[in-house]
Structure formats: structure tokens, C-alpha cells
């Protein structure tokens, strides 16, 4: 048995075959790791989309309530600013994976504006921002049923 193994170590074809199979195995393991990571991201996206589709009407109601409080009730207080900020942070944290880069940039500027000095805040501009958030919440995301239909 020792002679057989010793002869394999000197056979150049066998060494070449073993080297190629090692390189192939390494490449295959990198590919499988990449694909499994991609599958995990897709599953996270689908679960977040389902959650978003179930709760987006609640965000619409809250943002519309803030807008009505500002326009109809003339409620212009620090409390409403902080409540709006809280809901924006909650929305962004829960659904960041679903938001496009354009939406993330818009949310950044909305948060930046709401954090500025209270005396410099224009509440009409806040209503425009709330309109953007309400409109964004009307966009339905692709859930598991849509994903399955698209891939069949």
C-alpha cells in the first residue's frame, strides 16, 4: 500500500488531476457561499415586503393624521415634530431593505429638516414631506405570492 501511495506522488498526471480538482472544489465552495447569501437576502426582502404590505396603511393613517393636525387643527408644537420624527425613524428602520436610494436620501433630508431649530421650521414644508411619505406608503411591495408568480 505504501508503494502505491508513493508512486502516486511521483505521477505527474495524478498530481495535475488532484490540483485541478482542489481548485474546482474551492471555486465551487465560493460560488455556493455566494448563492446562499443571495438566497438569505432575497428571503429577508420578501419577509420585509410582506410585513410592509400588512402595515403600510397604518403608516398612511399616522402620517395623514399628522398632516391633518397641522393643517386643520393648526397644531404646531414640538411634540408633533418629535412624533413625526419617531414614525419616520420607525418606518426607515423597519423597511430600509425595501427603500430605493432616492427614498433613503429623501428621508435623510426630511429628518435633517425636522431636527433643525424649531423656530425656523416651516409647517407647510412639513406637510409636503408628509405628502411624500403618504405617497410612498401607497406603493405596494412585492411579497411572496408576487415573487412565486414571477418566477414560475
Secondary structure as UniProt FT lines:
FT   HELIX           2..10
FT   HELIX           12..71
FT   HELIX           78..95
FT   TURN            96..98
FT   HELIX           101..114
FT   HELIX           118..120
FT   HELIX           123..137
FT   HELIX           144..151
//
